[in-house]
Structure formats: structure tokens, C-alpha cells
Amino acid sequence: MSTVDNGVNVQALLDAREALKGAPEAAQFTWRATSRWENGVHSTTTIQNFFGLGQEQSHKTKAEFSADHPAVFAAEDNGITPIEYLLVGLASCLTAGVASVAQNRGIQLRSVSSTVEGSHDIRGILGVDSDVRNGFNDIKVTFNIDADASEEDIQALVAQSQKRSAVFDALTNPTDVTVEVA
């Protein structure tokens, strides 16, 4: 029997899960993003540090993300829109989850791709119609997965990924958000 290798260290994840059972305070993480206005509706957001396992942590490298609006909104199009970043987060979280679950279940993946589409009526954010919400009306995720597994097993991989996805949870359940001026 060949060894499954999807590049996920499942044993480390299982060990972490076991260790955190006895130390729930260490499981409290604070993720941070710092955004700086550039010009117009263009901003640059930086991510490097976070808090977890009881102390300050740092990513290997600082990541920077540009957000803007497209030319059809009379903007400079220096980056994707902020709402598209939600799609990036959802797609990457669910796709990573599929790889992790497959590794844990001994399923070799050959390829995984996902397409995430969000329907958005922009009349809300433009103030045209106060009855139109500002965010997505709905989001559709479509996976294409080639793996050494039955269709039923692939459906189960996606279902478990969805069940464990932090981004899916944040988008589908109410999250308290506080906005303040320092």
C-alpha cells in the first residue's frame, strides 16, 4: 500500500488538538490586520503578527494586500475589492480543509480546485435602495476534485472541510464586530 502525501502534517494537527484539550487558554488566538489608506478607495493591508499559544507570534514574512475598486466604479483598480477578499478567504480555507481531511482519511489527492462566486447587488453600498443589503446576497462554492476516492468519499471530504472551516463559520453565523475610533 502506498503512503498518502497531500503535504499536510496531520499528526501535528492531531497532537495540537490533544494538547489543547488540557490547555484551552492556549487555543485563544487573535489575528491582526493593519490597513493604511493610500488614495481614493485604495488601501494597503499588512499582516505579520498575531497572538496565540499564550504569546505573541509572527509569520515568517509580512504579507501585504492591496484593495481598491475596478475602473467601472471610477477607481484606479490597484487591487481586488474588499468583498472579493472574503471570497479569497473562503476558497482558501475550504480548499486547505479538503487537503487536511483527505490526508487524515488516507485519500490521495491529484488535484483540487474551487470556484467561489458571490452575488452582490451594489445598490445597497451606493445608497440607491436602503432595502438592499450591503453584502453578498448569496455565495456559491463549486469544487473539482480528482482523488483516489469514491464520489461519496469526495462529498464527505468537502462536507467535513465545510464543517471545520473558520471562514465558512464566520460568514454563515453572526459574529460580534466592534468598530471604534482610537
Z-matrix of the N, CA and C atoms (Angstrom, degrees):
N
C 1 1.452
C 2 1.521 1 109.57
N 3 1.313 2 116.43 1 132.28
C 4 1.460 3 119.94 2 -179.25
C 5 1.526 4 110.26 3 -80.94
N 6 1.319 5 114.60 4 154.63
C 7 1.453 6 121.27 5 178.55
C 8 1.525 7 109.45 6 -84.20
N 9 1.327 8 115.38 7 135.18
C 10 1.463 9 120.88 8 177.69
C 11 1.516 10 108.57 9 -80.57
N 12 1.336 11 117.29 10 131.15
C 13 1.456 12 120.99 11 177.54
C 14 1.522 13 109.23 12 -138.49
N 15 1.325 14 115.61 13 99.44
C 16 1.465 15 122.24 14 174.37
C 17 1.522 16 111.16 15 -103.83
N 18 1.340 17 116.24 16 10.54
C 19 1.454 18 120.71 17 177.38
C 20 1.521 19 114.44 18 80.21
N 21 1.322 20 118.56 19 16.23
C 22 1.458 21 122.17 20 -179.11
C 23 1.520 22 108.77 21 -112.51
N 24 1.327 23 116.95 22 126.96
C 25 1.454 24 122.21 23 178.05
C 26 1.534 25 108.25 24 -85.99
N 27 1.321 26 116.05 25 80.11
C 28 1.458 27 121.84 26 -176.89
C 29 1.523 28 110.89 27 -63.83
N 30 1.316 29 117.96 28 -36.82
C 31 1.467 30 119.71 29 -179.07
C 32 1.525 31 110.66 30 -59.81
N 33 1.322 32 117.58 31 -40.96
C 34 1.471 33 120.48 32 177.75
C 35 1.529 34 110.54 33 -62.80
N 36 1.335 35 117.01 34 -39.60
C 37 1.464 36 120.25 35 178.47
C 38 1.531 37 111.08 36 -66.30
N 39 1.328 38 116.64 37 -41.94
C 40 1.463 39 120.30 38 178.13
C 41 1.529 40 111.20 39 -66.15
N 42 1.330 41 116.91 40 -38.75
C 43 1.466 42 121.10 41 176.66
C 44 1.521 43 110.55 42 -63.72
N 45 1.334 44 116.98 43 -42.02
C 46 1.471 45 120.68 44 178.32
C 47 1.525 46 110.51 45 -63.06
N 48 1.327 47 115.87 46 -43.14
C 49 1.470 48 119.77 47 178.92
C 50 1.526 49 110.09 48 -58.53
N 51 1.317 50 116.82 49 -44.46
C 52 1.468 51 121.17 50 -179.67
C 53 1.532 52 111.11 51 -65.00
N 54 1.333 53 116.89 52 -44.47
C 55 1.471 54 121.10 53 -179.26
C 56 1.530 55 111.29 54 -63.41
N 57 1.314 56 117.39 55 -38.19
C 58 1.469 57 120.58 56 -177.13
C 59 1.523 58 112.76 57 -75.24
N 60 1.326 59 117.47 58 -16.88
C 61 1.469 60 119.58 59 175.05
C 62 1.527 61 110.40 60 -58.89
N 63 1.334 62 116.30 61 -36.25
C 64 1.461 63 121.00 62 -179.06
C 65 1.512 64 114.40 63 -95.02
N 66 1.329 65 117.37 64 -1.98
C 67 1.468 66 121.08 65 -177.98
C 68 1.532 67 109.89 66 -143.02
N 69 1.345 68 117.11 67 65.41
C 70 1.467 69 119.19 68 -175.87
C 71 1.524 70 114.16 69 -60.10
N 72 1.331 71 117.88 70 -26.16
C 73 1.468 72 120.06 71 178.36
C 74 1.531 73 111.49 72 -64.44
N 75 1.319 74 117.99 73 -30.48
C 76 1.467 75 121.68 74 179.18
C 77 1.521 76 111.60 75 -71.13
N 78 1.332 77 117.24 76 -19.03
C 79 1.463 78 121.66 77 -179.26
C 80 1.528 79 112.60 78 -82.72
N 81 1.329 80 116.84 79 -1.83
C 82 1.465 81 120.48 80 -179.54
C 83 1.532 82 109.25 81 -84.97
N 84 1.328 83 116.10 82 110.51
C 85 1.460 84 122.38 83 -178.59
C 86 1.530 85 109.75 84 -111.80
N 87 1.315 86 116.58 85 148.66
C 88 1.461 87 123.11 86 171.79
C 89 1.516 88 106.98 87 -125.62
N 90 1.326 89 115.96 88 113.48
C 91 1.464 90 122.24 89 178.34
C 92 1.515 91 107.51 90 -92.42
N 93 1.331 92 118.07 91 143.37
C 94 1.463 93 121.51 92 -175.80
C 95 1.519 94 111.88 93 -130.70
N 96 1.307 95 114.43 94 143.96
C 97 1.463 96 122.48 95 172.28
C 98 1.525 97 106.67 96 -136.54
N 99 1.317 98 117.03 97 134.52
C 100 1.461 99 121.94 98 178.68
C 101 1.517 100 108.31 99 -117.38
N 102 1.323 101 115.79 100 123.02
C 103 1.461 102 120.48 101 -176.11
C 104 1.526 103 110.70 102 -111.20
N 105 1.331 104 115.34 103 142.18
C 106 1.469 105 122.23 104 -179.70
C 107 1.526 106 108.35 105 -127.26
N 108 1.318 107 116.24 106 126.21
C 109 1.455 108 121.86 107 176.80
C 110 1.524 109 109.48 108 -68.09
N 111 1.326 110 116.96 109 134.89
C 112 1.462 111 122.48 110 178.54
C 113 1.527 112 110.69 111 -100.92
N 114 1.348 113 115.31 112 -62.99
C 115 1.466 114 121.40 113 -178.78
C 116 1.523 115 107.42 114 -172.90
N 117 1.306 116 116.77 115 148.97
C 118 1.456 117 119.06 116 179.84
C 119 1.518 118 109.76 117 58.02
N 120 1.334 119 116.90 118 -125.24
C 121 1.470 120 120.76 119 176.45
C 122 1.529 121 111.31 120 -107.77
N 123 1.318 122 116.80 121 19.77
C 124 1.463 123 123.48 122 179.42
C 125 1.531 124 109.53 123 -91.16
N 126 1.328 125 115.98 124 131.42
C 127 1.462 126 121.23 125 174.92
C 128 1.526 127 108.89 126 -138.56
N 129 1.324 128 115.39 127 159.07
C 130 1.460 129 122.11 128 176.08
C 131 1.521 130 107.77 129 -121.11
N 132 1.322 131 115.82 130 127.52
C 133 1.462 132 121.33 131 -179.88
C 134 1.522 133 108.94 132 -112.71
N 135 1.322 134 115.39 133 134.58
C 136 1.457 135 122.89 134 -177.88
C 137 1.522 136 109.47 135 -115.41
N 138 1.322 137 115.07 136 138.71
C 139 1.461 138 121.12 137 175.92
C 140 1.517 139 107.96 138 -131.19
N 141 1.340 140 116.49 139 125.84
C 142 1.456 141 119.98 140 175.51
C 143 1.522 142 112.20 141 -145.04
N 144 1.324 143 118.16 142 -49.47
C 145 1.452 144 121.07 143 -173.82
C 146 1.523 145 111.57 144 -104.22
N 147 1.315 146 115.06 145 153.45
C 148 1.459 147 122.23 146 175.02
C 149 1.520 148 108.04 147 -153.66
N 150 1.322 149 116.50 148 167.27
C 151 1.451 150 122.07 149 177.84
C 152 1.519 151 108.30 150 -110.99
N 153 1.320 152 117.64 151 133.42
C 154 1.454 153 121.33 152 177.18
C 155 1.509 154 111.24 153 -172.75
N 156 1.313 155 116.58 154 157.25
C 157 1.463 156 123.13 155 -177.50
C 158 1.524 157 111.06 156 56.55
N 159 1.357 158 115.12 157 32.70
C 160 1.458 159 121.51 158 175.24
C 161 1.507 160 116.24 159 82.47
N 162 1.333 161 117.98 160 6.44
C 163 1.473 162 118.78 161 -179.20
C 164 1.517 163 111.37 162 -156.20
N 165 1.330 164 115.38 163 169.08
C 166 1.459 165 120.97 164 176.71
C 167 1.527 166 109.21 165 -66.81
N 168 1.322 167 115.80 166 140.31
C 169 1.458 168 123.06 167 179.39
C 170 1.529 169 107.62 168 -128.77
N 171 1.314 170 115.91 169 166.93
C 172 1.454 171 120.69 170 178.35
C 173 1.524 172 109.81 171 -143.49
N 174 1.332 173 116.12 172 138.49
C 175 1.467 174 119.85 173 171.56
C 176 1.527 175 108.97 174 -66.68
N 177 1.335 176 116.74 175 159.32
C 178 1.468 177 120.53 176 178.29
C 179 1.522 178 111.28 177 -58.29
N 180 1.317 179 116.42 178 -39.37
C 181 1.458 180 120.59 179 179.77
C 182 1.519 181 109.81 180 -134.66
N 183 1.312 182 114.76 181 155.51
C 184 1.460 183 121.00 182 175.56
C 185 1.530 184 107.82 183 -78.25
N 186 1.326 185 116.72 184 134.64
C 187 1.470 186 121.44 185 177.95
C 188 1.525 187 108.84 186 -108.35
N 189 1.320 188 115.62 187 137.05
C 190 1.467 189 120.73 188 177.47
C 191 1.519 190 109.52 189 -122.73
N 192 1.321 191 114.93 190 138.64
C 193 1.455 192 122.09 191 -177.82
C 194 1.518 193 109.20 192 -129.77
N 195 1.318 194 116.10 193 128.71
C 196 1.464 195 120.82 194 176.21
C 197 1.517 196 109.05 195 -96.26
N 198 1.314 197 114.88 196 135.60
C 199 1.462 198 120.66 197 175.28
C 200 1.517 199 107.96 198 -125.47
N 201 1.307 200 115.22 199 139.61
C 202 1.456 201 121.39 200 -179.83
C 203 1.528 202 106.29 201 -157.34
N 204 1.279 203 116.41 202 -167.03
C 205 1.458 204 121.62 203 174.39
C 206 1.524 205 107.85 204 -125.43
N 207 1.321 206 116.91 205 155.04
C 208 1.465 207 119.72 206 -177.64
C 209 1.529 208 112.35 207 -72.28
N 210 1.320 209 114.42 208 166.50
C 211 1.466 210 121.02 209 -178.91
C 212 1.526 211 112.16 210 -58.45
N 213 1.339 212 117.99 211 -29.64
C 214 1.471 213 119.45 212 179.13
C 215 1.526 214 111.87 213 -65.39
N 216 1.347 215 117.53 214 -12.94
C 217 1.466 216 122.50 215 173.91
C 218 1.533 217 110.63 216 -102.86
N 219 1.316 218 116.95 217 18.74
C 220 1.471 219 123.07 218 -179.62
C 221 1.531 220 111.39 219 60.18
N 222 1.328 221 116.18 220 37.49
C 223 1.464 222 121.70 221 178.54
C 224 1.527 223 108.68 222 -118.50
N 225 1.325 224 116.13 223 178.28
C 226 1.465 225 122.13 224 -174.96
C 227 1.526 226 114.36 225 -86.97
N 228 1.327 227 118.88 226 -12.83
C 229 1.465 228 123.48 227 179.00
C 230 1.534 229 112.20 228 58.71
N 231 1.349 230 115.91 229 48.49
C 232 1.464 231 122.01 230 178.51
C 233 1.519 232 113.30 231 -86.91
N 234 1.316 233 117.85 232 7.12
C 235 1.457 234 122.04 233 179.64
C 236 1.514 235 109.09 234 176.24
N 237 1.335 236 115.03 235 175.20
C 238 1.457 237 118.37 236 178.03
C 239 1.522 238 109.70 237 -73.39
N 240 1.332 239 116.42 238 164.17
C 241 1.460 240 120.00 239 179.85
C 242 1.526 241 110.08 240 -73.92
N 243 1.328 242 117.41 241 154.86
C 244 1.455 243 119.47 242 178.56
C 245 1.535 244 113.11 243 -56.25
N 246 1.324 245 117.64 244 -37.78
C 247 1.466 246 119.12 245 -179.04
C 248 1.532 247 111.32 246 -69.58
N 249 1.334 248 117.53 247 -26.71
C 250 1.465 249 119.75 248 174.95
C 251 1.526 250 111.28 249 -68.04
N 252 1.347 251 117.34 250 -28.63
C 253 1.462 252 119.48 251 175.99
C 254 1.527 253 111.37 252 -62.29
N 255 1.334 254 117.31 253 -30.52
C 256 1.469 255 119.28 254 173.64
C 257 1.525 256 110.55 255 -61.04
N 258 1.332 257 116.26 256 -40.38
C 259 1.467 258 120.27 257 178.36
C 260 1.525 259 110.73 258 -65.45
N 261 1.333 260 116.74 259 -39.88
C 262 1.467 261 121.27 260 177.24
C 263 1.529 262 109.61 261 -59.61
N 264 1.325 263 116.22 262 -47.59
C 265 1.461 264 120.44 263 -179.27
C 266 1.517 265 112.23 264 -61.57
N 267 1.331 266 116.31 265 -44.83
C 268 1.463 267 120.15 266 -179.07
C 269 1.525 268 111.11 267 -65.56
N 270 1.326 269 116.83 268 -46.83
C 271 1.466 270 120.53 269 -179.28
C 272 1.521 271 111.17 270 -61.22
N 273 1.320 272 117.29 271 -46.40
C 274 1.464 273 119.50 272 -176.87
C 275 1.523 274 111.76 273 -69.97
N 276 1.323 275 117.99 274 -36.33
C 277 1.460 276 120.67 275 179.69
C 278 1.530 277 111.07 276 -67.44
N 279 1.322 278 116.95 277 -47.46
C 280 1.469 279 119.89 278 179.96
C 281 1.525 280 111.68 279 -65.94
N 282 1.327 281 117.51 280 -38.87
C 283 1.464 282 121.06 281 -179.15
C 284 1.532 283 110.39 282 -67.43
N 285 1.325 284 117.19 283 -42.90
C 286 1.470 285 120.65 284 176.09
C 287 1.521 286 110.49 285 -62.30
N 288 1.322 287 115.87 286 -37.46
C 289 1.457 288 120.19 287 178.45
C 290 1.514 289 112.01 288 -63.00
N 291 1.325 290 117.06 289 -41.15
C 292 1.464 291 120.44 290 177.94
C 293 1.530 292 109.64 291 -59.12
N 294 1.322 293 117.36 292 -44.63
C 295 1.468 294 120.82 293 -179.97
C 296 1.526 295 110.94 294 -63.43
N 297 1.319 296 117.32 295 -42.61
C 298 1.467 297 121.02 296 -179.54
C 299 1.524 298 111.64 297 -65.19
N 300 1.322 299 116.53 298 -46.69
C 301 1.467 300 120.48 299 -179.40
C 302 1.526 301 110.32 300 -64.66
N 303 1.337 302 116.47 301 -41.69
C 304 1.468 303 119.78 302 178.93
C 305 1.523 304 110.85 303 -60.93
N 306 1.329 305 116.51 304 -44.00
C 307 1.469 306 120.02 305 179.00
C 308 1.523 307 110.19 306 -60.19
N 309 1.344 308 116.29 307 -46.37
C 310 1.457 309 121.08 308 -178.91
C 311 1.527 310 111.95 309 -63.27
N 312 1.329 311 117.46 310 -32.76
C 313 1.462 312 121.39 311 -177.65
C 314 1.530 313 112.72 312 -93.32
N 315 1.339 314 117.43 313 3.80
C 316 1.454 315 121.05 314 177.50
C 317 1.522 316 113.82 315 72.49
N 318 1.318 317 116.79 316 32.59
C 319 1.466 318 121.94 317 -179.98
C 320 1.528 319 108.82 318 -107.30
N 321 1.332 320 116.17 319 120.71
C 322 1.459 321 120.77 320 178.14
C 323 1.527 322 110.04 321 -80.29
N 324 1.316 323 115.81 322 124.82
C 325 1.468 324 121.93 323 175.71
C 326 1.513 325 109.32 324 -91.46
N 327 1.324 326 116.72 325 142.12
C 328 1.465 327 121.68 326 170.56
C 329 1.518 328 109.31 327 -103.34
N 330 1.336 329 116.68 328 -39.35
C 331 1.469 330 120.22 329 175.81
C 332 1.516 331 109.26 330 -158.80
N 333 1.327 332 114.30 331 148.56
C 334 1.463 333 122.03 332 175.59
C 335 1.524 334 106.93 333 -140.50
N 336 1.317 335 116.14 334 127.13
C 337 1.463 336 119.95 335 172.11
C 338 1.514 337 107.87 336 -138.01
N 339 1.308 338 114.77 337 150.49
C 340 1.464 339 119.71 338 177.47
C 341 1.513 340 108.49 339 -135.72
N 342 1.315 341 114.64 340 146.36
C 343 1.456 342 122.05 341 173.84
C 344 1.519 343 106.44 342 -119.85
N 345 1.323 344 115.79 343 127.77
C 346 1.457 345 121.17 344 -179.05
C 347 1.518 346 107.66 345 -119.62
N 348 1.328 347 115.61 346 124.57
C 349 1.456 348 121.56 347 -179.56
C 350 1.522 349 109.38 348 -123.71
N 351 1.315 350 116.17 349 131.35
C 352 1.455 351 121.06 350 177.36
C 353 1.517 352 110.08 351 -116.44
N 354 1.327 353 116.91 352 126.91
C 355 1.468 354 121.83 353 176.85
C 356 1.520 355 108.47 354 -86.05
N 357 1.331 356 115.98 355 128.63
C 358 1.464 357 120.62 356 -171.88
C 359 1.527 358 109.68 357 -139.25
N 360 1.292 359 117.31 358 119.09
C 361 1.455 360 123.50 359 174.64
C 362 1.523 361 106.76 360 -93.54
N 363 1.329 362 117.34 361 105.87
C 364 1.468 363 121.02 362 -172.01
C 365 1.525 364 113.77 363 -76.98
N 366 1.334 365 117.65 364 -0.97
C 367 1.466 366 118.63 365 176.94
C 368 1.526 367 111.13 366 -60.32
N 369 1.333 368 117.52 367 -28.93
C 370 1.462 369 120.87 368 179.15
C 371 1.516 370 112.13 369 -65.57
N 372 1.335 371 117.36 370 -52.52
C 373 1.470 372 119.79 371 -177.44
C 374 1.523 373 112.12 372 -69.24
N 375 1.340 374 116.97 373 -23.69
C 376 1.469 375 120.27 374 178.09
C 377 1.530 376 112.33 375 -85.09
N 378 1.328 377 117.06 376 -6.71
C 379 1.457 378 120.27 377 -179.85
C 380 1.513 379 113.98 378 76.11
N 381 1.332 380 117.33 379 17.83
C 382 1.464 381 121.42 380 -179.41
C 383 1.522 382 110.66 381 -72.84
N 384 1.338 383 115.84 382 -39.75
C 385 1.460 384 120.83 383 -175.83
C 386 1.525 385 107.96 384 -141.79
N 387 1.324 386 117.57 385 112.76
C 388 1.466 387 121.71 386 -176.72
C 389 1.531 388 112.51 387 -69.62
N 390 1.329 389 118.08 388 -12.19
C 391 1.462 390 120.97 389 177.09
C 392 1.528 391 112.61 390 -85.61
N 393 1.334 392 117.69 391 -8.55
C 394 1.464 393 122.14 392 179.26
C 395 1.530 394 107.51 393 -93.42
N 396 1.325 395 116.13 394 125.80
C 397 1.462 396 119.28 395 -179.69
C 398 1.525 397 110.83 396 -66.21
N 399 1.321 398 116.74 397 158.29
C 400 1.464 399 121.98 398 -178.28
C 401 1.521 400 112.88 399 -79.73
N 402 1.311 401 117.25 400 -26.63
C 403 1.458 402 121.10 401 -174.90
C 404 1.514 403 113.20 402 -96.65
N 405 1.334 404 113.93 403 -166.57
C 406 1.460 405 120.61 404 179.60
C 407 1.525 406 111.09 405 -62.19
N 408 1.328 407 115.58 406 143.35
C 409 1.464 408 121.12 407 171.03
C 410 1.515 409 109.74 408 -79.16
N 411 1.319 410 116.52 409 -39.26
C 412 1.458 411 122.47 410 177.27
C 413 1.525 412 108.90 411 -161.71
N 414 1.321 413 114.65 412 160.79
C 415 1.465 414 121.89 413 178.43
C 416 1.522 415 107.31 414 -131.64
N 417 1.334 416 115.86 415 136.65
C 418 1.456 417 121.56 416 178.25
C 419 1.532 418 108.59 417 -121.86
N 420 1.320 419 115.55 418 130.22
C 421 1.466 420 122.42 419 177.59
C 422 1.525 421 107.60 420 -114.41
N 423 1.334 422 116.09 421 127.88
C 424 1.457 423 121.47 422 177.69
C 425 1.525 424 108.77 423 -123.61
N 426 1.326 425 116.23 424 123.10
C 427 1.461 426 121.97 425 179.02
C 428 1.517 427 110.72 426 -101.24
N 429 1.329 428 115.84 427 145.40
C 430 1.457 429 124.05 428 165.75
C 431 1.524 430 105.31 429 -122.49
N 432 1.320 431 115.62 430 115.04
C 433 1.462 432 120.74 431 -175.23
C 434 1.523 433 109.07 432 -127.71
N 435 1.338 434 114.73 433 126.97
C 436 1.459 435 121.90 434 173.99
C 437 1.523 436 106.09 435 -112.31
N 438 1.313 437 116.61 436 114.52
C 439 1.461 438 120.96 437 -175.79
C 440 1.519 439 110.21 438 -149.97
N 441 1.318 440 114.67 439 161.92
C 442 1.463 441 120.94 440 174.08
C 443 1.522 442 107.86 441 -80.95
N 444 1.342 443 115.28 442 71.75
C 445 1.462 444 120.52 443 -176.75
C 446 1.518 445 109.62 444 -158.75
N 447 1.307 446 114.82 445 158.35
C 448 1.463 447 120.56 446 176.51
C 449 1.529 448 109.45 447 -73.79
N 450 1.321 449 116.23 448 163.83
C 451 1.464 450 121.25 449 176.31
C 452 1.527 451 109.94 450 -58.41
N 453 1.318 452 116.18 451 -39.10
C 454 1.467 453 120.72 452 179.33
C 455 1.532 454 110.91 453 -63.46
N 456 1.327 455 117.23 454 -42.58
C 457 1.466 456 120.80 455 178.74
C 458 1.533 457 111.05 456 -65.86
N 459 1.318 458 117.41 457 -38.14
C 460 1.467 459 121.03 458 178.10
C 461 1.529 460 110.03 459 -65.55
N 462 1.323 461 117.56 460 -42.64
C 463 1.472 462 120.73 461 176.21
C 464 1.531 463 110.16 462 -59.58
N 465 1.322 464 116.85 463 -39.68
C 466 1.465 465 121.13 464 179.36
C 467 1.529 466 111.32 465 -67.28
N 468 1.342 467 117.60 466 -36.56
C 469 1.474 468 120.92 467 176.21
C 470 1.522 469 110.33 468 -59.14
N 471 1.333 470 115.52 469 -47.78
C 472 1.467 471 120.61 470 -178.48
C 473 1.526 472 110.38 471 -65.37
N 474 1.321 473 117.11 472 -42.15
C 475 1.462 474 120.57 473 179.94
C 476 1.528 475 111.42 474 -62.24
N 477 1.330 476 117.66 475 -42.06
C 478 1.465 477 120.74 476 179.44
C 479 1.524 478 110.50 477 -69.50
N 480 1.326 479 117.52 478 -37.99
C 481 1.460 480 120.86 479 176.27
C 482 1.523 481 110.30 480 -60.18
N 483 1.313 482 116.39 481 -45.30
C 484 1.465 483 121.79 482 178.55
C 485 1.528 484 110.25 483 -62.01
N 486 1.320 485 117.23 484 -42.15
C 487 1.467 486 121.93 485 -178.66
C 488 1.526 487 111.71 486 -62.55
N 489 1.332 488 117.46 487 -35.38
C 490 1.469 489 122.03 488 -176.37
C 491 1.533 490 114.43 489 -97.31
N 492 1.325 491 118.38 490 -2.03
C 493 1.464 492 121.40 491 -174.94
C 494 1.526 493 112.43 492 -74.91
N 495 1.334 494 116.01 493 121.72
C 496 1.469 495 121.12 494 176.50
C 497 1.525 496 110.83 495 -64.78
N 498 1.326 497 117.46 496 -38.44
C 499 1.457 498 120.67 497 -177.47
C 500 1.527 499 110.55 498 -72.01
N 501 1.331 500 117.49 499 -43.00
C 502 1.463 501 120.21 500 176.17
C 503 1.521 502 109.84 501 -57.77
N 504 1.329 503 116.63 502 -44.52
C 505 1.455 504 120.95 503 179.14
C 506 1.529 505 111.50 504 -61.55
N 507 1.336 506 116.94 505 -46.01
C 508 1.468 507 120.03 506 -178.76
C 509 1.525 508 112.09 507 -63.43
N 510 1.335 509 117.04 508 -33.03
C 511 1.468 510 120.47 509 -179.91
C 512 1.525 511 113.32 510 -80.39
N 513 1.324 512 117.82 511 -25.44
C 514 1.463 513 120.07 512 -173.05
C 515 1.525 514 113.57 513 -107.00
N 516 1.320 515 117.55 514 -4.08
C 517 1.460 516 121.75 515 177.67
C 518 1.525 517 109.76 516 -128.25
N 519 1.318 518 117.06 517 148.07
C 520 1.472 519 118.61 518 178.32
C 521 1.521 520 111.48 519 -59.53
N 522 1.310 521 116.76 520 136.26
C 523 1.455 522 123.94 521 176.82
C 524 1.521 523 107.58 522 -126.19
N 525 1.321 524 117.08 523 128.41
C 526 1.463 525 119.96 524 177.39
C 527 1.514 526 108.59 525 -67.76
N 528 1.324 527 116.98 526 126.23
C 529 1.457 528 122.78 527 177.59
C 530 1.531 529 106.81 528 -125.78
N 531 1.316 530 116.32 529 125.46
C 532 1.462 531 122.22 530 178.37
C 533 1.519 532 107.82 531 -111.88
N 534 1.321 533 117.36 532 130.49
C 535 1.458 534 122.55 533 176.81
C 536 1.515 535 107.01 534 -118.36
N 537 1.338 536 116.07 535 127.59
C 538 1.460 537 120.34 536 179.69
C 539 1.512 538 110.45 537 -141.53
N 540 1.290 539 115.95 538 161.78
C 541 1.460 540 122.32 539 176.89
C 542 1.526 541 107.21 540 -108.12
N 543 1.368 542 115.83 541 126.01
C 544 1.465 543 120.36 542 -178.53
C 545 1.516 544 110.11 543 -80.81
